[in-house]
Amino acid sequence: MSEFDYQTLDDIVHSRVRLAIMAFLATVERAEFGIVRDVVKATDGNLSVHLRKLEDAGYVAVTKRFVARKPQSLYVLTKTGRAALLAHIERLEALLGLKPAAKRKSP
């Protein structure tokens, strides 16, 4: 693998909105949909598409419940998601020459 192998970047994480979602969720225990929307500055529809993609990848988990008869969705970054985010950061650092490229494990 070359030091400048951009193809090792995780396409799921690399999207600006998904990266912002994961970075925010890495700083909190869990967050309600509206809070994530406000922090990331996304529309409801756009955010829900990105959250679903992260959920399908196993990077975030959602718990749905009702509070005062209103639906509430709580999102958390999973262990897999945290590992993917950290791996993405390491790959970016390697691309920038800030760190030697780590040997990639087979999935």
Secondary structure, DSSP 4 states (H G I P E B T S, - for coil): --TT-GGGS-HHHHSHHHHHHHHHHTTSS-EEHHHHHHHHT--HHHHHHHHHHHHHTTSEEEEEEEETTEEEEEEEE-HHHHHHHHHHHHHHHHHTTSSPPPPPPP-
